[in-house]
Amino acid sequence: MTAPRGWLGHPAGLSTLFFTEMWERFSYYGMRAFLILYMVHALNFDDQHAGAVYGTYTGSVWLAAIFGGIIADRWLGHYRSVLVGGIIIALGHFTLAFSALPAFYAGLSLIVIGTGLLKPNVSTLVGSLYEQGDERRDAGFSIYYMGINLGAFLGPIIAGYLAQAIGWHIGFACAGIGMTLGLVQYVVGRRRLDPGVARLAARPQTAETTAAGTTAGGLTVADWKRIAAVVVLFLFATLFWGAYEQAGSTLNLFTDRYVRLELFGIKLYASWFASIQALFVILLAPLFAWLWLRLGSRQPSSPAKFALALLFMGLAFLLLMPAGAIAQGGVKVSPMWLVGAYFVQELGELCLSPVGLSVVTKLAPVRIVGLMMGVWFLSNAFGNKLAGWSAGFISTLPLPTLFGVTAAVSLAAAVIMFLLIRPMRGLMGGVN
């Protein structure tokens, strides 16, 4: 059975979640775009300290998602978890608007808690809008992912400009205003989510029925195989995010120090470059959504898409190696090096991130779907910690070496993932 068409050929609730997540990502990526720059310029942290704080914060944001999934599954429910999480995120950004160092750490902590509640559950709500077997699901997640990146594009440009051109704390406050707008839109659109919320509420009752072959925890052998498939995808996604999230850490510092911050006579800000990835997603997501719909059952399997994502990531960092060599020689490099690398990265991200969100909602046993979505976001947690750790080497390692190591790890992971495609299909039990 297919859910009614209400917005761009998809359930009407997709528009509510599209704009809710757009504003949440505006706040998150707007602040992330200048966070490490704020630490090295305003707080006078050295690269290793700033990288460690950046990695711990961004990693904790995603780590908290696993607890947010549990809280939603057992107590608050998915709708209320998103609402409460958004309120706490807004409070965190407004706390960062104060200049005291304790306020800095308190604000980051609030954002961690709030995002942990919001992030896994808003994605679960997107999945709940579709009946099982609805072939629009992957396309719906691609549209939703475009909304994420619309916010991620606007946040760094607006909040980043306010932070670097006017005052750091004005940038933090701007991020808080963005989250507040998202909350208003979410509450206003509540009724559009009713079918999905009702579907989620009915799932635990279905899951209580006893089936042949159930094992510990009431899960079947097939359930455990699918959980194993999620774990394998999680491991490779961790490596992908460890490279991708360097846009906010290593590559942000690289831009600030080694890139010519002027184009066609226009002054550029390092924080603006965080918008390039999102811009490419906005441009490419509709094409990928069309492609998956066009291919239908002939599209590559989810493991194959993961392998392609890692391949593209490795190629992107290979492209940056000559730019690093030029910069190491004392010459400011053209911003087009980063534009080219981010374009290749986004080909990879669109093969992995929206597809990963979708496949987890399909593979996860219905009684623990929130928990499994939290496990999926754990890959972002470890990846972000790796990205922060990598930034600590920008002052001590030659840039071509730093970029080359990331490229080598990504390409090796791609080869392994290609070899695992057939075994992974067996674990997934027919879920593509």
C-alpha positions in Angstrom: 0.0 0.0 0.0 1.3 3.5 -0.9 0.8 6.5 1.4 -1.3 9.4 -0.1 0.5 11.9 -2.2 0.5 15.4 -0.7 3.8 17.2 -1.3 5.9 16.8 -4.4 4.2 13.4 -4.8 5.1 12.4 -1.2 3.1 12.4 2.1 2.3 15.9 3.3 4.2 15.4 6.5 7.4 15.4 4.5 7.2 19.1 4.1 6.9 19.7 7.9 9.9 17.5 8.6 11.8 19.0 5.6 11.6 22.6 7.0 12.0 21.5 10.7 15.3 19.8 9.8 16.3 22.7 7.5 16.2 25.2 10.4 17.9 22.8 12.8 20.7 22.2 10.4 20.9 26.0 9.8 21.7 26.4 13.5 24.1 23.4 13.7 26.1 24.0 10.5 26.0 27.8 10.9 27.8 27.5 14.2 30.0 24.6 13.2 31.3 26.7 10.3 33.2 29.0 12.6 33.5 27.0 15.7 37.2 25.9 15.3 38.1 29.4 14.0 36.5 30.9 17.1 38.6 28.6 19.3 41.9 29.4 17.6 41.3 33.1 17.1 39.2 34.2 20.0 39.9 31.7 22.7 43.6 31.2 21.6 43.5 27.4 21.6 46.3 25.7 19.8 45.5 23.4 16.9 45.6 20.2 18.9 43.4 21.6 21.7 40.9 23.2 19.3 40.8 20.0 17.2 40.2 17.9 20.3 37.3 20.1 21.5 35.8 20.3 18.1 36.0 16.5 17.7 34.6 15.8 21.2 31.7 18.2 20.7 30.7 17.2 17.2 31.3 13.5 18.1 29.2 13.8 21.2 26.4 15.4 19.2 26.0 12.2 17.2 26.8 9.9 20.2 23.9 11.4 22.1 21.6 10.3 19.3 21.7 6.7 20.5 20.3 7.8 23.9 17.7 10.0 22.1 16.5 6.9 20.2 16.1 4.9 23.4 14.3 7.8 25.2 11.9 8.1 22.2 11.2 4.4 22.0 10.5 3.9 25.7 9.3 7.2 27.1 8.8 10.4 25.2 7.8 9.2 21.8 9.3 10.5 18.6 7.2 13.6 18.1 7.8 15.0 21.7 11.5 14.0 21.6 12.0 16.2 18.5 10.1 19.1 20.2 12.0 18.9 23.5 15.3 18.5 21.7 14.8 21.5 19.6 14.0 23.7 22.6 17.3 22.6 24.3 19.3 23.2 21.1 18.0 26.8 20.9 18.9 27.4 24.6 22.4 26.0 23.9 23.0 28.5 21.0 21.7 31.4 23.0 24.0 30.4 25.9 27.0 30.5 23.5 26.1 34.2 22.8 27.7 35.0 26.2 31.5 35.5 26.2 32.4 33.7 29.4 34.3 30.4 28.9 31.9 28.4 31.2 29.1 29.6 28.9 31.0 28.2 25.9 31.2 24.7 27.4 27.6 24.9 28.8 26.2 25.9 25.4 28.0 23.1 23.6 26.7 20.6 26.2 23.1 21.8 25.7 23.4 21.4 22.0 24.7 17.9 22.4 21.8 16.9 24.6 19.2 18.6 22.4 20.5 17.2 19.1 20.7 13.7 20.7 16.9 13.9 21.2 16.1 15.5 17.9 18.3 14.0 15.2 17.5 10.3 15.3 13.8 10.8 15.9 13.1 13.3 13.1 14.6 10.8 10.7 12.5 8.0 12.1 9.4 10.2 11.6 10.4 10.6 7.9 10.5 6.8 7.6 7.2 6.4 9.3 5.4 8.5 6.6 5.8 5.5 4.2 4.2 2.1 4.3 6.5 -0.9 4.0 7.3 -1.6 0.4 6.7 2.0 -0.8 9.3 2.6 -3.5 9.2 6.3 -2.9 11.0 6.0 0.4 14.6 6.4 -0.9 13.5 9.4 -3.0 11.7 10.9 0.0 14.8 10.6 2.1 16.8 12.3 -0.7 14.3 15.2 -0.8 14.4 15.4 3.0 18.2 15.4 2.7 18.0 18.3 0.4 16.2 20.2 3.1 19.0 19.4 5.5 21.5 20.8 3.1 19.5 23.9 2.4 19.9 24.8 6.1 23.5 23.7 6.0 24.1 26.0 3.0 22.4 29.1 4.5 23.7 28.7 8.1 27.4 29.2 7.4 26.8 32.1 5.0 24.6 34.0 7.4 25.8 33.0 10.8 29.4 32.7 9.5 29.4 36.2 8.1 27.9 37.6 11.3 30.5 35.8 13.4 33.6 36.7 11.4 32.6 40.2 10.1 30.7 41.6 13.1 31.2 39.5 16.2 31.5 35.8 17.2 28.7 35.9 19.7 26.3 37.5 17.2 26.9 34.4 15.0 26.0 32.1 17.9 22.8 34.0 18.6 21.9 33.8 14.9 22.1 30.0 15.1 19.7 30.1 18.1 17.2 32.1 16.2 17.3 29.6 13.3 16.4 26.7 15.7 13.6 28.7 17.2 12.1 29.2 13.7 12.3 25.5 13.1 10.4 24.8 16.3 7.5 27.1 15.4 7.2 25.4 12.0 7.3 22.0 13.6 4.4 22.7 16.0 2.3 24.4 13.3 2.6 21.3 11.0 1.8 18.8 13.7 -1.4 17.4 12.1 0.5 16.5 8.9 2.6 14.0 11.0 -0.4 12.2 12.5 -0.4 9.3 10.1 3.3 8.6 10.7 3.0 9.1 14.5 0.1 6.6 14.6 2.0 4.1 12.5 4.9 4.3 15.0 2.6 3.9 17.9 1.2 0.7 16.5 4.5 -0.9 15.8 5.4 -2.2 19.3 2.1 -4.0 19.5 2.9 -5.8 16.2 6.4 -6.6 17.4 5.0 -8.4 20.5 3.6 -11.3 18.5 5.7 -14.4 18.8 7.1 -15.8 15.6 8.9 -19.1 14.9 12.6 -18.7 15.2 12.6 -15.9 17.8 15.8 -15.6 19.9 16.9 -13.5 22.8 15.0 -10.2 23.1 12.1 -11.5 21.0 14.1 -11.0 17.8 14.2 -13.5 15.0 17.4 -14.9 13.4 16.6 -12.8 10.3 16.4 -9.7 12.7 19.9 -10.4 14.1 21.3 -10.8 10.6 19.9 -7.4 9.6 21.3 -5.9 12.7 24.7 -7.3 11.7 24.3 -5.7 8.3 23.6 -2.3 10.0 26.8 -2.8 12.1 28.9 -3.5 9.0 27.5 -0.4 7.2 28.2 1.5 10.4 31.9 0.6 10.3 32.4 1.8 6.8 30.3 4.9 7.3 32.5 5.8 10.2 35.5 6.0 7.9 33.6 8.0 5.4 32.5 10.6 8.0 36.0 10.7 9.4 37.1 12.1 6.0 34.0 14.1 5.2 33.8 16.0 8.5 37.3 17.4 8.1 35.5 20.2 6.2 34.7 21.7 9.6 38.1 21.0 11.1 41.2 20.3 9.0 40.0 21.9 5.8 38.5 24.8 7.7 41.9 25.6 9.1 43.5 24.9 5.7 41.1 27.5 4.2 41.8 30.1 6.9 45.6 29.8 6.5 46.4 28.7 3.0 43.6 29.6 0.6 43.3 33.0 -1.2 40.2 34.4 0.4 39.1 36.5 -2.6 37.3 35.7 -5.8 36.4 38.2 -8.6 37.3 41.0 -6.2 34.8 39.7 -3.5 36.2 39.2 0.0 35.5 35.7 1.2 35.3 34.2 4.7 36.7 30.8 5.7 33.4 29.9 7.3 31.6 30.3 4.0 33.4 27.3 2.5 31.4 25.0 4.8 28.4 25.9 2.5 30.0 24.5 -0.6 29.2 20.9 0.3 25.6 21.7 1.0 25.2 23.7 -2.2 26.3 20.7 -4.3 23.8 18.5 -2.4 21.0 21.0 -3.2 22.0 20.8 -6.9 22.6 17.1 -7.1 20.0 15.6 -4.7 17.0 16.0 -7.1 19.1 14.2 -9.8 20.0 11.4 -7.4 16.3 11.1 -6.3 15.3 10.9 -9.9 18.0 8.4 -10.7 17.0 6.0 -7.9 13.3 6.2 -9.0 14.2 5.8 -12.6 16.3 2.7 -11.9 13.8 1.2 -9.5 14.7 -2.4 -8.7 17.8 -2.1 -11.0 19.5 0.5 -8.8 22.8 -0.5 -7.0 22.3 -2.2 -3.7 23.0 -0.2 -0.5 26.4 -1.8 0.1 27.4 -0.9 -3.5 26.4 2.7 -2.9 28.5 2.7 0.2 31.5 1.4 -1.8 31.0 4.2 -4.4 30.8 6.8 -1.6 34.2 5.8 -0.2 35.7 5.7 -3.7 34.6 9.3 -4.3 35.9 10.4 -0.9 39.3 9.0 -1.7 39.4 10.7 -5.0 38.5 14.0 -3.4 41.5 13.9 -1.1 43.8 12.8 -3.9 42.7 16.0 -5.6 43.7 18.1 -2.6 47.3 16.6 -2.4 48.8 19.0 -5.1 46.9 21.9 -3.5 48.6 21.0 -0.2 52.0 20.9 -1.9 51.5 24.3 -3.4 50.3 25.8 -0.1 53.2 24.3 1.7 55.5 26.2 -0.6 54.2 29.5 0.7 51.7 30.3 -2.1 48.0 31.0 -1.3 46.0 28.5 -3.4 42.9 29.2 -5.4 39.6 28.5 -3.7 38.6 26.4 -6.7 40.8 23.5 -5.4 38.3 23.2 -2.5 35.3 23.6 -4.8 36.5 20.7 -6.9 37.2 18.5 -4.0 33.9 19.2 -2.3 32.0 18.4 -5.6 33.6 14.9 -5.7 32.9 14.4 -2.0 29.2 15.2 -2.5 28.9 12.5 -5.2 29.9 10.2 -2.4 27.8 11.7 0.3 24.6 11.3 -1.8 25.5 7.7 -2.3 25.8 7.1 1.4 23.9 9.5 3.8 20.3 9.6 2.6 20.6 5.9 1.5 22.0 5.0 4.9 19.1 6.7 6.7 16.6 4.9 4.5 18.2 1.4 4.8 18.4 1.6 8.6 14.7 2.3 8.9 14.1 -0.8 6.7 16.6 -3.1 8.3 15.9 -2.2 12.0 13.5 -4.5 13.8 10.3 -2.5 14.4 10.5 -2.6 18.2 14.0 -1.0 18.3 13.9 1.3 15.3 14.8 4.4 17.3 17.7 2.6 19.0 19.1 1.4 15.6 18.8 4.9 14.2 20.9 6.0 17.1 23.4 3.3 16.3 23.6 4.6 12.8 24.3 8.1 14.0 27.1 6.7 16.1 29.1 6.4 12.9 28.9 10.1 12.6 30.1 10.4 16.2 33.2 8.4 15.7 33.8 10.0 12.3 33.6 13.5 13.8 36.0 12.5 16.5 38.5 11.3 13.9 38.0 14.5 12.0 38.8 16.6 15.0 41.9 14.4 15.8 43.1 14.9 12.2 43.0 18.7 12.5 45.6 18.5 15.3 48.2 17.4 12.7 47.8 20.4 10.3 50.7 22.2 11.9 53.0 19.2 12.3 52.5 17.0 9.1 53.2 18.1 5.5 49.8 18.8 3.9 50.2 16.3 1.0 50.9 13.6 3.6 47.9 14.6 5.7 45.6 14.6 2.7 47.2 11.4 1.3 46.6 9.3 4.4 42.9 10.2 4.3 42.8 9.3 0.6 44.5 6.0 1.1 42.2 4.9 4.0 39.1 5.9 2.0 40.2 4.0 -1.2 41.2 0.9 0.8 37.8 0.9 2.5 36.1 1.2 -0.9 37.8 -1.9 -2.2 36.9 -3.9 0.9 33.3 -2.8 0.6 33.1 -3.8 -3.0 34.2 -7.3 -2.0 31.6 -7.5 0.7 28.6 -6.6 -1.5 27.4 -10.3 -2.0 27.8 -11.3 1.7 26.0 -8.2 2.8 23.1 -9.0 0.6 22.8 -12.3 2.4 22.7 -10.6 5.8 20.1 -8.0 4.6 17.6 -10.8 3.7 16.2 -9.2 0.6 16.1 -5.6 1.8 17.8 -3.3 -0.7 
